[in-house]
Amino acid sequence: ARAMKRVIRTPPLPPLRAAGLNSMHRARTGSCVVGCTCTVSIQPRGSLDLSCSLAAATGRSFASAAPRGGMAHLPSCGCHACSTGRPISARELAVAATPDPTNRGVVYMGPGEVEVRPIAFPKLELDSTSSPVPSERQKRKCEHGAILKVVTTNICGSDQHMVRGRTSLPGGYMVLGHEITGEVVEIGRDVEYIRNGDLCSVPFNIACGRCPACKRGDTGVCLNVNPARAGAAYGYVDMGGWVGGQAEYVMVPYADFNLLKFPHKDAAMDKIRDLTLLSDIFPTGFHGAVQARVGPDSIVYVAGAGPVGLACAASCHLLGAACVIVGDAIPQRLEQARSFGCETIDIRTDGALGDKLAAITGFPTVDSAIDCVGFEARGAVDGQEVPAQVLNDCMSIVREGGNIGIPGLYVTEDPGSADDAAKLGNLSMRFGLGWSKSASMHTGQCPVMQYHRPLMNAIMYDKIKIADAVNVKVISLDDAPKGYQNFDQGAAAKYVIDPHGLTNLTAVV
């Protein structure tokens, strides 16, 4: 096997484009990804030496000094051999495509770590075939989609489950974020009604509008957007590989169906702190209240005073509940609940939950109980994780024939759990107690599109101040990692990222 020499010439690329590329020269396929002339020596047994005219011209070295696996790698190579030998902060993205200087996003780098990094400018297509999560690999054209300049994008408690390392997601891959509001800057050829310049809310559920589930209104379990299961979302593991929206720009598929256009753009910007919550937590909180059949004169217990719990409590008031009681273990969050008229229970104090309810209403039970905590629930006394704690609490305090809404997230598998059964999604529930009371339980992802238009009207006509209820704090994209940190520590705030400074509301975290 004699060494062969060949010269590969490619037309020069724009400097910014060339500088942002993250890949080894594709010499083996006969094309170079950097606009330069490369000389490649293919040695016996397939090893490769590479010299690059761009490297010579710029004084940069593109070839590794110590080839790995018999092949020269760039210092920024994202392959397994290179990435596992460097700290997570030095690894490059595996997908969400090749980094590009015209877009940035919040990327999960490993348990407890997120970073703002260069990512690809979106295209009207999805290619997640290189995802390290096999279940979300797919490739499709999206001429029915639109590209949005992100105006606001919110940090959600569901994002924190991934950031805490409670899923199978590896670091250095996923662009986070599923709560998105943005201005349309490009539309596909199949888009009929959405236009460039429209200011829109993006439901976190990705839905096709064509399948039987979508036609029933069950857009949270669309059958055509995720190869692994029903339902998909932006920037979430096992949810179809769609790129997240905590970024400067994002692509939204099925734009005519999914996007909620705000009728009056200037008026919408005046209420953007409230309207940004239409993408998830306001409809999700409202959905929990609807599931629990909250109505005039209802006595309601809401478990959890995070943003979804506070949004749910405010929704209960909107639906006419007589008394809304919120339980949590963080005093600042309970204070926030009291700020808009809720009764509160500190679950850390001694005594049964029913007795604490009776001290407020005179009765140990409620008409409606709503779980806004989910699978990372903790015991009231020792603070240890008890995944079914809130579910069992709800069954213990709901009245006979009462209703339980469960907008809190539960997962099919929880690899980070300390409980072996919970790792497989099996929880120790007192289901017989709920059955004996003839209680109704309602679960599942909120179908945002059932609610976002009427809730938009409630905001625009001043029927609710949802941003004040959940204590919205607008921050810059660069401050997103600090927002994640504060949120994880229990801050009584809903962090909203403004990537372009369009709201004029950003504050230092």
Disulfide bonds with the S-S distance in Angstrom:
none
